[in-house]
């Protein structure tokens, strides 16, 4: 008996599993990184097709201008 596997559905399921694994193992807010880990993270992010969001659409980085940063430190 041959199984008819829809390759599109199969690929989507595999991608969802990979995305979930990546998110669960990702650097989270509050995690401590040394200088080399930070550099490696940016190096790997630069290789991504879209380095600005995770596969679920959450931002991977936030842009602060000097004034916003200064305001947040004065509070």
N, CA, C, O and CB atoms as a CASP TS submission, in Angstrom:
PFRMAT TS
TARGET T0000
AUTHOR 0000-0000-0000
METHOD Language model
MODEL 1
PARENT N/A
ATOM      1  N   UNK     1       0.845  -1.173   0.000  1.00  0.00           N
ATOM      2  CA  UNK     1       0.000   0.000   0.000  1.00  0.00           C
ATOM      3  C   UNK     1       0.893   1.241   0.000  1.00  0.00           C
ATOM      4  O   UNK     1       1.775   1.370   0.849  1.00  0.00           O
ATOM      5  CB  UNK     1      -0.963  -0.004   1.222  1.00  0.00           C
ATOM      6  N   UNK     2       0.675   2.127  -0.922  1.00  0.00           N
ATOM      7  CA  UNK     2       1.428   3.368  -1.005  1.00  0.00           C
ATOM      8  C   UNK     2       0.687   4.467  -0.266  1.00  0.00           C
ATOM      9  O   UNK     2      -0.533   4.592  -0.374  1.00  0.00           O
ATOM     10  CB  UNK     2       1.669   3.767  -2.469  1.00  0.00           C
ATOM     11  N   UNK     3       1.435   5.257   0.481  1.00  0.00           N
ATOM     12  CA  UNK     3       0.846   6.391   1.161  1.00  0.00           C
ATOM     13  C   UNK     3       0.999   7.630   0.300  1.00  0.00           C
ATOM     14  O   UNK     3       2.076   7.902  -0.230  1.00  0.00           O
ATOM     15  CB  UNK     3       1.490   6.601   2.538  1.00  0.00           C
ATOM     16  N   UNK     4      -0.066   8.365   0.167  1.00  0.00           N
ATOM     17  CA  UNK     4      -0.034   9.611  -0.580  1.00  0.00           C
ATOM     18  C   UNK     4       0.258  10.742   0.411  1.00  0.00           C
ATOM     19  O   UNK     4      -0.626  11.155   1.161  1.00  0.00           O
ATOM     20  CB  UNK     4      -1.386   9.852  -1.348  1.00  0.00           C
ATOM     21  N   UNK     5       1.465  11.228   0.413  1.00  0.00           N
ATOM     22  CA  UNK     5       1.861  12.287   1.337  1.00  0.00           C
ATOM     23  C   UNK     5       1.880  13.614   0.585  1.00  0.00           C
ATOM     24  O   UNK     5       2.571  13.771  -0.421  1.00  0.00           O
ATOM     25  CB  UNK     5       3.254  11.987   1.974  1.00  0.00           C
ATOM     26  N   UNK     6       1.120  14.542   1.090  1.00  0.00           N
ATOM     27  CA  UNK     6       1.100  15.876   0.518  1.00  0.00           C
ATOM     28  C   UNK     6       2.393  16.572   0.948  1.00  0.00           C
ATOM     29  O   UNK     6       2.565  16.887   2.126  1.00  0.00           O
ATOM     30  CB  UNK     6      -0.177  16.683   0.973  1.00  0.00           C
ATOM     31  N   UNK     7       3.293  16.812   0.008  1.00  0.00           N
ATOM     32  CA  UNK     7       4.597  17.379   0.359  1.00  0.00           C
ATOM     33  C   UNK     7       4.477  18.796   0.902  1.00  0.00           C
ATOM     34  O   UNK     7       5.287  19.201   1.735  1.00  0.00           O
ATOM     35  CB  UNK     7       5.514  17.371  -0.851  1.00  0.00           C
ATOM     36  N   UNK     8       3.489  19.557   0.451  1.00  0.00           N
ATOM     37  CA  UNK     8       3.315  20.912   0.959  1.00  0.00           C
ATOM     38  C   UNK     8       2.912  20.876   2.432  1.00  0.00           C
ATOM     39  O   UNK     8       3.458  21.628   3.238  1.00  0.00           O
ATOM     40  CB  UNK     8       2.262  21.671   0.130  1.00  0.00           C
ATOM     41  N   UNK     9       1.970  20.019   2.788  1.00  0.00           N
ATOM     42  CA  UNK     9       1.541  19.884   4.174  1.00  0.00           C
ATOM     43  C   UNK     9       2.685  19.368   5.031  1.00  0.00           C
ATOM     44  O   UNK     9       2.905  19.845   6.144  1.00  0.00           O
ATOM     45  CB  UNK     9       0.330  18.950   4.279  1.00  0.00           C
ATOM     46  N   UNK    10       3.401  18.399   4.508  1.00  0.00           N
ATOM     47  CA  UNK    10       4.536  17.832   5.225  1.00  0.00           C
ATOM     48  C   UNK    10       5.612  18.886   5.474  1.00  0.00           C
ATOM     49  O   UNK    10       6.158  18.974   6.573  1.00  0.00           O
ATOM     50  CB  UNK    10       5.122  16.654   4.446  1.00  0.00           C
ATOM     51  N   UNK    11       5.913  19.683   4.450  1.00  0.00           N
ATOM     52  CA  UNK    11       6.916  20.745   4.582  1.00  0.00           C
ATOM     53  C   UNK    11       6.462  21.780   5.601  1.00  0.00           C
ATOM     54  O   UNK    11       7.263  22.227   6.423  1.00  0.00           O
ATOM     55  CB  UNK    11       7.180  21.419   3.221  1.00  0.00           C
ATOM     56  N   UNK    12       5.189  22.169   5.560  1.00  0.00           N
ATOM     57  CA  UNK    12       4.672  23.148   6.519  1.00  0.00           C
ATOM     58  C   UNK    12       4.759  22.617   7.943  1.00  0.00           C
ATOM     59  O   UNK    12       5.102  23.364   8.860  1.00  0.00           O
ATOM     60  CB  UNK    12       3.222  23.513   6.184  1.00  0.00           C
ATOM     61  N   UNK    13       4.456  21.347   8.139  1.00  0.00           N
ATOM     62  CA  UNK    13       4.531  20.750   9.473  1.00  0.00           C
ATOM     63  C   UNK    13       5.968  20.730   9.973  1.00  0.00           C
ATOM     64  O   UNK    13       6.227  21.044  11.135  1.00  0.00           O
ATOM     65  CB  UNK    13       3.955  19.327   9.461  1.00  0.00           C
ATOM     66  N   UNK    14       6.891  20.367   9.113  1.00  0.00           N
ATOM     67  CA  UNK    14       8.304  20.339   9.493  1.00  0.00           C
ATOM     68  C   UNK    14       8.786  21.745   9.820  1.00  0.00           C
ATOM     69  O   UNK    14       9.511  21.942  10.795  1.00  0.00           O
ATOM     70  CB  UNK    14       9.162  19.726   8.367  1.00  0.00           C
ATOM     71  N   UNK    15       8.388  22.725   9.010  1.00  0.00           N
ATOM     72  CA  UNK    15       8.787  24.114   9.272  1.00  0.00           C
ATOM     73  C   UNK    15       8.248  24.581  10.619  1.00  0.00           C
ATOM     74  O   UNK    15       8.962  25.251  11.365  1.00  0.00           O
ATOM     75  CB  UNK    15       8.287  25.045   8.148  1.00  0.00           C
ATOM     76  N   UNK    16       7.005  24.242  10.943  1.00  0.00           N
ATOM     77  CA  UNK    16       6.417  24.642  12.225  1.00  0.00           C
ATOM     78  C   UNK    16       7.205  24.043  13.387  1.00  0.00           C
ATOM     79  O   UNK    16       7.439  24.713  14.393  1.00  0.00           O
ATOM     80  CB  UNK    16       4.940  24.207  12.303  1.00  0.00           C
ATOM     81  N   UNK    17       7.607  22.801  13.250  1.00  0.00           N
ATOM     82  CA  UNK    17       8.394  22.142  14.296  1.00  0.00           C
ATOM     83  C   UNK    17       9.742  22.849  14.454  1.00  0.00           C
ATOM     84  O   UNK    17      10.178  23.118  15.573  1.00  0.00           O
ATOM     85  CB  UNK    17       8.604  20.637  13.964  1.00  0.00           C
ATOM     86  N   UNK    18      10.393  23.146  13.338  1.00  0.00           N
ATOM     87  CA  UNK    18      11.689  23.827  13.377  1.00  0.00           C
ATOM     88  C   UNK    18      11.543  25.217  13.994  1.00  0.00           C
ATOM     89  O   UNK    18      12.371  25.615  14.813  1.00  0.00           O
ATOM     90  CB  UNK    18      12.291  23.932  11.958  1.00  0.00           C
ATOM     91  N   UNK    19      10.496  25.962  13.611  1.00  0.00           N
ATOM     92  CA  UNK    19      10.268  27.296  14.165  1.00  0.00           C
ATOM     93  C   UNK    19      10.066  27.223  15.681  1.00  0.00           C
ATOM     94  O   UNK    19      10.622  28.027  16.428  1.00  0.00           O
ATOM     95  CB  UNK    19       9.045  27.958  13.493  1.00  0.00           C
ATOM     96  N   UNK    20       9.278  26.264  16.118  1.00  0.00           N
ATOM     97  CA  UNK    20       9.007  26.113  17.547  1.00  0.00           C
ATOM     98  C   UNK    20      10.283  25.768  18.305  1.00  0.00           C
ATOM     99  O   UNK    20      10.542  26.325  19.372  1.00  0.00           O
ATOM    100  CB  UNK    20       7.943  25.032  17.781  1.00  0.00           C
ATOM    101  N   UNK    21      11.074  24.860  17.764  1.00  0.00           N
ATOM    102  CA  UNK    21      12.333  24.489  18.405  1.00  0.00           C
ATOM    103  C   UNK    21      13.265  25.697  18.490  1.00  0.00           C
ATOM    104  O   UNK    21      13.918  25.914  19.511  1.00  0.00           O
ATOM    105  CB  UNK    21      13.013  23.339  17.636  1.00  0.00           C
ATOM    106  N   UNK    22      13.323  26.472  17.423  1.00  0.00           N
ATOM    107  CA  UNK    22      14.188  27.651  17.397  1.00  0.00           C
ATOM    108  C   UNK    22      13.746  28.663  18.448  1.00  0.00           C
ATOM    109  O   UNK    22      14.583  29.216  19.161  1.00  0.00           O
ATOM    110  CB  UNK    22      14.182  28.296  16.001  1.00  0.00           C
ATOM    111  N   UNK    23      12.456  28.910  18.551  1.00  0.00           N
ATOM    112  CA  UNK    23      11.953  29.883  19.521  1.00  0.00           C
ATOM    113  C   UNK    23      12.210  29.430  20.956  1.00  0.00           C
ATOM    114  O   UNK    23      12.584  30.237  21.808  1.00  0.00           O
ATOM    115  CB  UNK    23      10.458  30.114  19.309  1.00  0.00           C
ATOM    116  N   UNK    24      12.013  28.155  21.220  1.00  0.00           N
ATOM    117  CA  UNK    24      12.215  27.645  22.578  1.00  0.00           C
ATOM    118  C   UNK    24      13.687  27.693  22.988  1.00  0.00           C
ATOM    119  O   UNK    24      13.998  27.800  24.174  1.00  0.00           O
ATOM    120  CB  UNK    24      11.694  26.213  22.685  1.00  0.00           C
ATOM    121  N   UNK    25      14.589  27.616  22.015  1.00  0.00           N
ATOM    122  CA  UNK    25      16.021  27.626  22.315  1.00  0.00           C
ATOM    123  C   UNK    25      16.673  28.983  22.077  1.00  0.00           C
ATOM    124  O   UNK    25      17.892  29.115  22.184  1.00  0.00           O
ATOM    125  CB  UNK    25      16.720  26.587  21.484  1.00  0.00           C
ATOM    126  N   UNK    26      15.871  29.984  21.759  1.00  0.00           N
ATOM    127  CA  UNK    26      16.402  31.306  21.432  1.00  0.00           C
ATOM    128  C   UNK    26      16.852  32.057  22.680  1.00  0.00           C
ATOM    129  O   UNK    26      16.463  31.725  23.800  1.00  0.00           O
ATOM    130  CB  UNK    26      15.355  32.124  20.685  1.00  0.00           C
ATOM    131  N   UNK    27      17.671  33.066  22.462  1.00  0.00           N
ATOM    132  CA  UNK    27      18.062  33.975  23.535  1.00  0.00           C
ATOM    133  C   UNK    27      16.818  34.751  23.938  1.00  0.00           C
ATOM    134  O   UNK    27      16.104  35.287  23.090  1.00  0.00           O
ATOM    135  CB  UNK    27      19.228  34.941  23.092  1.00  0.00           C
ATOM    136  N   UNK    28      16.569  34.807  25.233  1.00  0.00           N
ATOM    137  CA  UNK    28      15.379  35.485  25.744  1.00  0.00           C
ATOM    138  C   UNK    28      15.783  36.778  26.456  1.00  0.00           C
ATOM    139  O   UNK    28      16.943  36.962  26.822  1.00  0.00           O
ATOM    140  CB  UNK    28      14.588  34.556  26.707  1.00  0.00           C
ATOM    141  N   UNK    29      14.819  37.659  26.643  1.00  0.00           N
ATOM    142  CA  UNK    29      15.055  38.898  27.391  1.00  0.00           C
ATOM    143  C   UNK    29      15.579  38.536  28.774  1.00  0.00           C
ATOM    144  O   UNK    29      15.036  37.664  29.452  1.00  0.00           O
ATOM    145  CB  UNK    29      13.750  39.760  27.495  1.00  0.00           C
ATOM    146  N   UNK    30      16.637  39.217  29.177  1.00  0.00           N
ATOM    147  CA  UNK    30      17.219  38.975  30.492  1.00  0.00           C
ATOM    148  C   UNK    30      18.364  37.965  30.483  1.00  0.00           C
ATOM    149  O   UNK    30      19.099  37.858  31.464  1.00  0.00           O
ATOM    150  CB  UNK    30      16.155  38.504  31.424  1.00  0.00           C
ATOM    151  N   UNK    31      18.522  37.225  29.385  1.00  0.00           N
ATOM    152  CA  UNK    31      19.649  36.290  29.285  1.00  0.00           C
ATOM    153  C   UNK    31      20.951  37.085  29.227  1.00  0.00           C
ATOM    154  O   UNK    31      21.039  38.120  28.567  1.00  0.00           O
ATOM    155  CB  UNK    31      19.507  35.367  28.027  1.00  0.00           C
ATOM    156  N   UNK    32      21.946  36.582  29.924  1.00  0.00           N
ATOM    157  CA  UNK    32      23.257  37.240  29.927  1.00  0.00           C
ATOM    158  C   UNK    32      24.103  36.665  28.797  1.00  0.00           C
ATOM    159  O   UNK    32      24.237  35.447  28.671  1.00  0.00           O
ATOM    160  CB  UNK    32      23.976  37.059  31.304  1.00  0.00           C
ATOM    161  N   UNK    33      24.672  37.542  27.977  1.00  0.00           N
ATOM    162  CA  UNK    33      25.565  37.139  26.892  1.00  0.00           C
ATOM    163  C   UNK    33      26.891  37.855  27.048  1.00  0.00           C
ATOM    164  O   UNK    33      26.938  39.023  27.432  1.00  0.00           O
ATOM    165  CB  UNK    33      24.940  37.442  25.509  1.00  0.00           C
ATOM    166  N   UNK    34      27.967  37.148  26.749  1.00  0.00           N
ATOM    167  CA  UNK    34      29.262  37.821  26.757  1.00  0.00           C
ATOM    168  C   UNK    34      29.462  38.492  25.392  1.00  0.00           C
ATOM    169  O   UNK    34      28.659  38.317  24.476  1.00  0.00           O
ATOM    170  CB  UNK    34      30.427  36.811  27.072  1.00  0.00           C
ATOM    171  N   UNK    35      30.536  39.252  25.280  1.00  0.00           N
ATOM    172  CA  UNK    35      30.784  40.032  24.064  1.00  0.00           C
ATOM    173  C   UNK    35      30.846  39.141  22.816  1.00  0.00           C
ATOM    174  O   UNK    35      30.270  39.479  21.782  1.00  0.00           O
ATOM    175  CB  UNK    35      32.089  40.820  24.204  1.00  0.00           C
ATOM    176  N   UNK    36      31.542  38.010  22.914  1.00  0.00           N
ATOM    177  CA  UNK    36      31.679  37.110  21.761  1.00  0.00           C
ATOM    178  C   UNK    36      30.327  36.510  21.355  1.00  0.00           C
ATOM    179  O   UNK    36      30.052  36.360  20.165  1.00  0.00           O
ATOM    180  CB  UNK    36      32.677  35.983  22.082  1.00  0.00           C
ATOM    181  N   UNK    37      29.491  36.171  22.328  1.00  0.00           N
ATOM    182  CA  UNK    37      28.162  35.630  22.028  1.00  0.00           C
ATOM    183  C   UNK    37      27.299  36.666  21.313  1.00  0.00           C
ATOM    184  O   UNK    37      26.537  36.329  20.407  1.00  0.00           O
ATOM    185  CB  UNK    37      27.467  35.165  23.318  1.00  0.00           C
ATOM    186  N   UNK    38      27.421  37.911  21.720  1.00  0.00           N
ATOM    187  CA  UNK    38      26.668  38.993  21.065  1.00  0.00           C
ATOM    188  C   UNK    38      27.117  39.145  19.612  1.00  0.00           C
ATOM    189  O   UNK    38      26.290  39.242  18.706  1.00  0.00           O
ATOM    190  CB  UNK    38      26.855  40.335  21.828  1.00  0.00           C
ATOM    191  N   UNK    39      28.431  39.166  19.401  1.00  0.00           N
ATOM    192  CA  UNK    39      28.953  39.282  18.034  1.00  0.00           C
ATOM    193  C   UNK    39      28.491  38.107  17.168  1.00  0.00           C
ATOM    194  O   UNK    39      28.091  38.299  16.020  1.00  0.00           O
ATOM    195  CB  UNK    39      30.493  39.351  18.052  1.00  0.00           C
ATOM    196  N   UNK    40      28.547  36.905  17.715  1.00  0.00           N
ATOM    197  CA  UNK    40      28.103  35.723  16.968  1.00  0.00           C
ATOM    198  C   UNK    40      26.616  35.785  16.644  1.00  0.00           C
ATOM    199  O   UNK    40      26.191  35.370  15.565  1.00  0.00           O
ATOM    200  CB  UNK    40      28.406  34.456  17.759  1.00  0.00           C
ATOM    201  N   UNK    41      25.829  36.301  17.578  1.00  0.00           N
ATOM    202  CA  UNK    41      24.393  36.431  17.347  1.00  0.00           C
ATOM    203  C   UNK    41      24.112  37.366  16.177  1.00  0.00           C
ATOM    204  O   UNK    41      23.304  37.045  15.305  1.00  0.00           O
ATOM    205  CB  UNK    41      23.692  36.940  18.611  1.00  0.00           C
ATOM    206  N   UNK    42      24.775  38.526  16.153  1.00  0.00           N
ATOM    207  CA  UNK    42      24.589  39.456  15.037  1.00  0.00           C
ATOM    208  C   UNK    42      25.097  38.873  13.722  1.00  0.00           C
ATOM    209  O   UNK    42      24.499  39.094  12.669  1.00  0.00           O
ATOM    210  CB  UNK    42      25.301  40.771  15.326  1.00  0.00           C
ATOM    211  N   UNK    43      26.192  38.135  13.786  1.00  0.00           N
ATOM    212  CA  UNK    43      26.731  37.494  12.583  1.00  0.00           C
ATOM    213  C   UNK    43      25.726  36.494  12.010  1.00  0.00           C
ATOM    214  O   UNK    43      25.493  36.469  10.802  1.00  0.00           O
ATOM    215  CB  UNK    43      28.067  36.787  12.899  1.00  0.00           C
ATOM    216  N   UNK    44      25.135  35.673  12.874  1.00  0.00           N
ATOM    217  CA  UNK    44      24.152  34.691  12.423  1.00  0.00           C
ATOM    218  C   UNK    44      22.866  35.374  11.956  1.00  0.00           C
ATOM    219  O   UNK    44      22.268  34.946  10.969  1.00  0.00           O
ATOM    220  CB  UNK    44      23.843  33.693  13.546  1.00  0.00           C
ATOM    221  N   UNK    45      22.436  36.418  12.645  1.00  0.00           N
ATOM    222  CA  UNK    45      21.233  37.151  12.229  1.00  0.00           C
ATOM    223  C   UNK    45      21.408  37.753  10.844  1.00  0.00           C
ATOM    224  O   UNK    45      20.462  37.790  10.057  1.00  0.00           O
ATOM    225  CB  UNK    45      20.902  38.255  13.237  1.00  0.00           C
ATOM    226  N   UNK    46      22.607  38.221  10.544  1.00  0.00           N
ATOM    227  CA  UNK    46      22.853  38.856   9.241  1.00  0.00           C
ATOM    228  C   UNK    46      22.717  37.860   8.089  1.00  0.00           C
ATOM    229  O   UNK    46      22.565  38.270   6.938  1.00  0.00           O
ATOM    230  CB  UNK    46      24.248  39.486   9.216  1.00  0.00           C
ATOM    231  N   UNK    47      22.769  36.576   8.376  1.00  0.00           N
ATOM    232  CA  UNK    47      22.620  35.545   7.343  1.00  0.00           C
ATOM    233  C   UNK    47      21.152  35.224   7.046  1.00  0.00           C
ATOM    234  O   UNK    47      20.848  34.558   6.057  1.00  0.00           O
ATOM    235  CB  UNK    47      23.346  34.274   7.771  1.00  0.00           C
ATOM    236  N   UNK    48      20.254  35.692   7.895  1.00  0.00           N
ATOM    237  CA  UNK    48      18.827  35.373   7.742  1.00  0.00           C
ATOM    238  C   UNK    48      18.185  36.190   6.628  1.00  0.00           C
ATOM    239  O   UNK    48      18.600  37.312   6.338  1.00  0.00           O
ATOM    240  CB  UNK    48      18.083  35.619   9.056  1.00  0.00           C
ATOM    241  N   UNK    49      17.172  35.607   6.016  1.00  0.00           N
ATOM    242  CA  UNK    49      16.408  36.312   4.990  1.00  0.00           C
ATOM    243  C   UNK    49      15.715  37.534   5.591  1.00  0.00           C
ATOM    244  O   UNK    49      15.697  38.604   4.982  1.00  0.00           O
ATOM    245  CB  UNK    49      15.371  35.370   4.342  1.00  0.00           C
ATOM    246  N   UNK    50      15.150  37.373   6.778  1.00  0.00           N
ATOM    247  CA  UNK    50      14.519  38.482   7.493  1.00  0.00           C
ATOM    248  C   UNK    50      15.015  38.465   8.938  1.00  0.00           C
ATOM    249  O   UNK    50      14.423  37.797   9.786  1.00  0.00           O
ATOM    250  CB  UNK    50      12.952  38.385   7.431  1.00  0.00           C
ATOM    251  N   UNK    51      16.095  39.194   9.224  1.00  0.00           N
ATOM    252  CA  UNK    51      16.678  39.149  10.569  1.00  0.00           C
ATOM    253  C   UNK    51      15.916  39.968  11.617  1.00  0.00           C
ATOM    254  O   UNK    51      16.285  39.953  12.792  1.00  0.00           O
ATOM    255  CB  UNK    51      18.090  39.632  10.508  1.00  0.00           C
ATOM    256  N   UNK    52      14.872  40.674  11.214  1.00  0.00           N
ATOM    257  CA  UNK    52      14.205  41.586  12.127  1.00  0.00           C
ATOM    258  C   UNK    52      13.051  40.975  12.912  1.00  0.00           C
ATOM    259  O   UNK    52      12.564  41.587  13.862  1.00  0.00           O
ATOM    260  CB  UNK    52      13.707  42.745  11.370  1.00  0.00           C
ATOM    261  N   UNK    53      12.602  39.775  12.531  1.00  0.00           N
ATOM    262  CA  UNK    53      11.539  39.100  13.275  1.00  0.00           C
ATOM    263  C   UNK    53      11.835  37.609  13.372  1.00  0.00           C
ATOM    264  O   UNK    53      12.550  37.041  12.547  1.00  0.00           O
ATOM    265  CB  UNK    53      10.167  39.333  12.605  1.00  0.00           C
ATOM    266  N   UNK    54      11.267  36.995  14.402  1.00  0.00           N
ATOM    267  CA  UNK    54      11.356  35.543  14.516  1.00  0.00           C
ATOM    268  C   UNK    54      10.327  34.947  13.537  1.00  0.00           C
ATOM    269  O   UNK    54       9.548  35.696  12.947  1.00  0.00           O
ATOM    270  CB  UNK    54      11.096  35.058  16.011  1.00  0.00           C
ATOM    271  N   UNK    55      10.308  33.632  13.356  1.00  0.00           N
ATOM    272  CA  UNK    55       9.340  33.032  12.428  1.00  0.00           C
ATOM    273  C   UNK    55       7.885  33.311  12.794  1.00  0.00           C
ATOM    274  O   UNK    55       7.006  33.237  11.936  1.00  0.00           O
ATOM    275  CB  UNK    55       9.554  31.548  12.369  1.00  0.00           C
ATOM    276  N   UNK    56       7.625  33.631  14.060  1.00  0.00           N
ATOM    277  CA  UNK    56       6.258  33.923  14.482  1.00  0.00           C
ATOM    278  C   UNK    56       5.912  35.403  14.368  1.00  0.00           C
ATOM    279  O   UNK    56       4.792  35.810  14.678  1.00  0.00           O
ATOM    280  CB  UNK    56       6.052  33.465  15.905  1.00  0.00           C
ATOM    281  N   UNK    57       6.889  36.217  13.915  1.00  0.00           N
ATOM    282  CA  UNK    57       6.620  37.636  13.695  1.00  0.00           C
ATOM    283  C   UNK    57       7.034  38.560  14.819  1.00  0.00           C
ATOM    284  O   UNK    57       6.867  39.775  14.715  1.00  0.00           O
ATOM    285  CB  UNK    57       5.197  37.818  13.450  1.00  0.00           C
ATOM    286  N   UNK    58       7.574  38.001  15.898  1.00  0.00           N
ATOM    287  CA  UNK    58       8.020  38.853  17.000  1.00  0.00           C
ATOM    288  C   UNK    58       9.346  39.519  16.628  1.00  0.00           C
ATOM    289  O   UNK    58      10.171  38.918  15.940  1.00  0.00           O
ATOM    290  CB  UNK    58       8.167  38.030  18.312  1.00  0.00           C
ATOM    291  N   UNK    59       9.552  40.759  17.083  1.00  0.00           N
ATOM    292  CA  UNK    59      10.797  41.460  16.731  1.00  0.00           C
ATOM    293  C   UNK    59      12.019  40.817  17.388  1.00  0.00           C
ATOM    294  O   UNK    59      11.950  40.360  18.528  1.00  0.00           O
ATOM    295  CB  UNK    59      10.707  42.933  17.141  1.00  0.00           C
ATOM    296  N   UNK    60      13.127  40.787  16.667  1.00  0.00           N
ATOM    297  CA  UNK    60      14.377  40.280  17.213  1.00  0.00           C
ATOM    298  C   UNK    60      15.251  41.407  17.730  1.00  0.00           C
ATOM    299  O   UNK    60      16.209  41.170  18.465  1.00  0.00           O
ATOM    300  CB  UNK    60      15.125  39.481  16.163  1.00  0.00           C
ATOM    301  N   UNK    61      14.924  42.623  17.350  1.00  0.00           N
ATOM    302  CA  UNK    61      15.680  43.778  17.830  1.00  0.00           C
ATOM    303  C   UNK    61      14.780  45.005  17.790  1.00  0.00           C
ATOM    304  O   UNK    61      13.798  45.065  17.050  1.00  0.00           O
ATOM    305  CB  UNK    61      16.965  44.004  16.977  1.00  0.00           C
ATOM    306  N   UNK    62      15.147  45.974  18.608  1.00  0.00           N
ATOM    307  CA  UNK    62      14.379  47.216  18.703  1.00  0.00           C
ATOM    308  C   UNK    62      15.340  48.378  18.503  1.00  0.00           C
ATOM    309  O   UNK    62      16.434  48.390  19.067  1.00  0.00           O
ATOM    310  CB  UNK    62      13.631  47.329  20.080  1.00  0.00           C
ATOM    311  N   UNK    63      14.938  49.338  17.713  1.00  0.00           N
ATOM    312  CA  UNK    63      15.778  50.507  17.462  1.00  0.00           C
ATOM    313  C   UNK    63      15.423  51.609  18.459  1.00  0.00           C
ATOM    314  O   UNK    63      14.261  51.988  18.602  1.00  0.00           O
ATOM    315  CB  UNK    63      15.607  51.012  15.999  1.00  0.00           C
ATOM    316  N   UNK    64      16.449  52.114  19.144  1.00  0.00           N
ATOM    317  CA  UNK    64      16.298  53.248  20.050  1.00  0.00           C
ATOM    318  C   UNK    64      17.092  54.403  19.485  1.00  0.00           C
ATOM    319  O   UNK    64      18.232  54.227  19.054  1.00  0.00           O
ATOM    320  CB  UNK    64      16.766  52.899  21.496  1.00  0.00           C
ATOM    321  N   UNK    65      16.501  55.580  19.484  1.00  0.00           N
ATOM    322  CA  UNK    65      17.340  56.736  19.185  1.00  0.00           C
ATOM    323  C   UNK    65      17.873  57.267  20.516  1.00  0.00           C
ATOM    324  O   UNK    65      17.411  56.862  21.582  1.00  0.00           O
ATOM    325  CB  UNK    65      16.540  57.848  18.395  1.00  0.00           C
ATOM    326  N   UNK    66      18.813  58.143  20.448  1.00  0.00           N
ATOM    327  CA  UNK    66      19.501  58.616  21.651  1.00  0.00           C
ATOM    328  C   UNK    66      18.524  59.213  22.663  1.00  0.00           C
ATOM    329  O   UNK    66      18.639  58.956  23.862  1.00  0.00           O
ATOM    330  CB  UNK    66      20.559  59.652  21.280  1.00  0.00           C
ATOM    331  N   UNK    67      17.573  60.001  22.191  1.00  0.00           N
ATOM    332  CA  UNK    67      16.622  60.666  23.093  1.00  0.00           C
ATOM    333  C   UNK    67      15.761  59.637  23.824  1.00  0.00           C
ATOM    334  O   UNK    67      15.551  59.758  25.031  1.00  0.00           O
ATOM    335  CB  UNK    67      15.723  61.649  22.305  1.00  0.00           C
ATOM    336  N   UNK    68      15.263  58.629  23.114  1.00  0.00           N
ATOM    337  CA  UNK    68      14.457  57.586  23.758  1.00  0.00           C
ATOM    338  C   UNK    68      15.271  56.824  24.799  1.00  0.00           C
ATOM    339  O   UNK    68      14.773  56.523  25.884  1.00  0.00           O
ATOM    340  CB  UNK    68      13.907  56.611  22.710  1.00  0.00           C
ATOM    341  N   UNK    69      16.505  56.517  24.470  1.00  0.00           N
ATOM    342  CA  UNK    69      17.380  55.811  25.401  1.00  0.00           C
ATOM    343  C   UNK    69      17.640  56.661  26.630  1.00  0.00           C
ATOM    344  O   UNK    69      17.590  56.163  27.755  1.00  0.00           O
ATOM    345  CB  UNK    69      18.703  55.436  24.724  1.00  0.00           C
ATOM    346  N   UNK    70      17.914  57.919  26.427  1.00  0.00           N
ATOM    347  CA  UNK    70      18.160  58.843  27.543  1.00  0.00           C
ATOM    348  C   UNK    70      16.924  58.934  28.445  1.00  0.00           C
ATOM    349  O   UNK    70      17.052  58.900  29.669  1.00  0.00           O
ATOM    350  CB  UNK    70      18.542  60.251  27.012  1.00  0.00           C
ATOM    351  N   UNK    71      15.735  59.051  27.855  1.00  0.00           N
ATOM    352  CA  UNK    71      14.496  59.122  28.636  1.00  0.00           C
ATOM    353  C   UNK    71      14.293  57.861  29.468  1.00  0.00           C
ATOM    354  O   UNK    71      13.902  57.943  30.632  1.00  0.00           O
ATOM    355  CB  UNK    71      13.295  59.336  27.712  1.00  0.00           C
ATOM    356  N   UNK    72      14.554  56.705  28.884  1.00  0.00           N
ATOM    357  CA  UNK    72      14.321  55.456  29.608  1.00  0.00           C
ATOM    358  C   UNK    72      15.299  55.286  30.769  1.00  0.00           C
ATOM    359  O   UNK    72      14.981  54.605  31.744  1.00  0.00           O
ATOM    360  CB  UNK    72      14.433  54.268  28.656  1.00  0.00           C
ATOM    361  N   UNK    73      16.472  55.887  30.681  1.00  0.00           N
ATOM    362  CA  UNK    73      17.453  55.776  31.757  1.00  0.00           C
ATOM    363  C   UNK    73      17.214  56.786  32.884  1.00  0.00           C
ATOM    364  O   UNK    73      17.697  56.598  34.001  1.00  0.00           O
ATOM    365  CB  UNK    73      18.845  55.962  31.197  1.00  0.00           C
ATOM    366  N   UNK    74      16.477  57.844  32.592  1.00  0.00           N
ATOM    367  CA  UNK    74      16.212  58.856  33.606  1.00  0.00           C
ATOM    368  C   UNK    74      15.040  58.491  34.504  1.00  0.00           C
ATOM    369  O   UNK    74      14.889  59.072  35.579  1.00  0.00           O
ATOM    370  CB  UNK    74      15.950  60.181  32.948  1.00  0.00           C
ATOM    371  N   UNK    75      14.219  57.553  34.092  1.00  0.00           N
ATOM    372  CA  UNK    75      13.012  57.205  34.873  1.00  0.00           C
ATOM    373  C   UNK    75      13.351  56.470  36.127  1.00  0.00           C
ATOM    374  O   UNK    75      12.456  56.107  36.891  1.00  0.00           O
ATOM    375  CB  UNK    75      12.063  56.368  34.053  1.00  0.00           C
TER
END
